[in-house]
């Protein structure tokens, strides 16, 4: 497998040096560094890395604003954005994903976990630090029709995603299961709450993941955030 090419945008020298050392240990290729957002934007556009690691607290604009501008320009659509921060502030977390961030991690992350986050992000999946995953999950809000056989079409995704979900809409029972997943319930607890077997719960969970084209429960929440499905 080719090395993942990473750009690092971080204004604090010691932090930047430390992250660079961690990435080197993990065999990640550093494609460039920047100390501010404007330089970082130019760097991303010229280098077009697989992943841009962006500090949320840059001096000239926030990492969220950088991400928003980068996504709006759509000049390097294959580059993924991994936001890095010292704080698990709910407003910032939600704003980052709304701006188009792909993943979000804390600065006290270990080298192994950072490598995992980068690899996951480069592969097109969201990676969320366990410290803030609950913030994302707790924000998912989906409306439910009144009948158990009805289906729900999600209309706020990209044209590609909305087409996919219109072909494979979530049933109301799947939404029941999804709400309990977001509430942190285990399969056994979901089965007890909905008066169904654990096997049936597993089937519903598998269907939800397949219909939303995601790999785990946290990524369901990220897709909902990116789609504007939260209130």
N, C-alpha and C positions, 0 to 999 in steps of 0.2 A: 504494500500500500504506500502511495506517495505521502510524503510528510505534509502535515497540515500547515499552511502558511498563515501566520498571525501578525497583525499590526497592533501595537499597544499604545494607547493614548492616555497618558497619566502625567500630571504636572509635578508630583512630588518625586524628587530624584531617588531617594532611598527606596521608596515603594516600587518605582519603575525598575531600579536595579535588582531588587529582590524578586520581582515577578519574572524578569528576564532570566535570572539564575534558575528559578523553578522550571521555567519552560525549557531551558537548555537541558536540565537533568531529565526531563520527560521526553526529550527528542522532538520537541516542537520547533519548527523553523520560524525564527523571527524575521519578518519581512520588512520591518521598519518601526520607528518609534516617533512619538510627537508629545510635546509638553502642553499644548493648548488645542482647543477645538478646531479653530480655523486651519491650523497646520495639519491637524489630524484628518479633517475632511479632504484636504488636498492630497494627503498621503494615501488615504483609502482609494480615492479616485484614480490615482496614478498606479498604485501597486495592485489593487483589486485582490486583496487577500481572501482566504477562506473565512476567517473570523477576525473581526475587529473587537478587541477588548477595550472598553471605554469607561473611564472613571466618571462617575456621576457628577463630581464636584470640580469641574474644570474652571479656570479663572475667567475666560472670556465668554463662555456660555456653558450651560449645564450639559451633561452627557445626554440628557433627554432631548434637549434642543438640537444637539448634534445629530442624534438618531433621527429626529423628525425631519431635519433638513436633508440628511442623506437619503432617507426613504422617499422624500418628495421629489428629489432629483432623479431617482431611479436609474443612476448611471452604472451602478455595479450590483445588479439584482441578485447575484449569486453570493455576495458577501453577507455573512451573518453577523449580528451584533450581540455581544455579550457585555451587559452592563455590570460594573463592579462598584461596590459601595461599602462604607463602614457602617451604614445604618439600615435597619429593617423597617423604615418608615412606610406605612401603608400607602400614603398618597403618592410617594415617589415610585413605589413598586408598580402601582396601577398605571401611573402616568408613563412609566418606561415601556410597558407593554402596549399601551394605547399609542405610543409614538412609533412603535414598530420594532422594539427590541425582541430578540429571539430568546435570550436567556438572561439570568440574573443571579449573581453570586456575591457573597460577602468577601471582604478583603482578607479576613483571617483564614481563608480556605487553605487546605493543605495542598502540596504539590500534586499528589495523586488525584485528589478531587478536582483540582483545576484542570488537569489533563483530561479527566473524564468529562468535565463540563465542556471543554473545547471540542473534544471528539464528538460528543453528542450534538452540540450546536452545529458543527461543521457538517454533520450527517443530516441536517434538516429538522432536528427535533429540539424541543425546548428543554433546557436544563434549569432547574430552580433550586437554589440553596434550600436545604431542609429547614433552615431557620425562618424562611419567609414563605414556604410553600403553602402554609395554612392561610396566609393573607390572600393569596390568589384563589385558593379553593373556596374560601368563604364568600367571595364576591360573585360567584356564578349565580345568575338568576334566570330561570327559564319559566315561561308561562305554560300552564297546562290547560288543555280543553277539558270539558266536563265528562266526556265519555271514555271508557277504558279502551275502546277499539279505534279511537281517532288517532291521527298522526299529526306531527308538528313539523312544519317546514321552517327552517331558519333562513331568513331573508337578508341578513346584513353581512354575509361573507363576501369574499371576492367572487367574481362571476364563475370561476372554476369551481370554488368550494360550494357555492350556493347551488350550482348545477348538480354536484355530487350529492349534496344533502337532499335536494328535491327528489332525486332518484331513490334515495334511501333514507326517508324521513324517520325520526324517532317516534316510537309509539308512546302513548301516555304512560304505560307501565314502565317503559325504559326511562322515561323522565322521572318516575317515582324512584326508581333505583338510582338514577343519577343524583337526585337531590340527597339521598341518604349517603351516597359515596362522598359527596361534597361535605356532608355533615360529619364525615369521619367514621362512619359505621362500617363494621366488618361485614363480610358476606353472611356470616351466621346471624348477626344483628339485623341485617336487611331482610333475611328470610323470616325471622321472627316478627318483624314489624309488618311485613306485607303478607304474612300467612302463606308463604310459598316455600319450596324446598331450596336447599343450598345449591343444588344442581341447576335449578331454574334461575337462581340469582346469577350464577356463573355464566349461564347462557346469555342473560340480559347484558351483563357487563361486557362480554365478548362482542355482542352485537353493537353496543354503544361505541366501543373502541374502533370497531371496523367501520361503522358508519361515519364517524368523525375523523377517520384515518389518522389515529394517534396510537401511541404505544403504551401509555399508562394513564392513571387517573389525573395526575397533575396536568398533563398535556391537554386533557379535556378542558380544564379551566383556562389554560392559556389560549386555546382556540376561541373560547367564549369571550375572553377579554379582547383579543385581537379583532373579533367580529362585532364588537359593540353590543354584546348580549347582556351586559351587566347594567345595573342601575346605580 
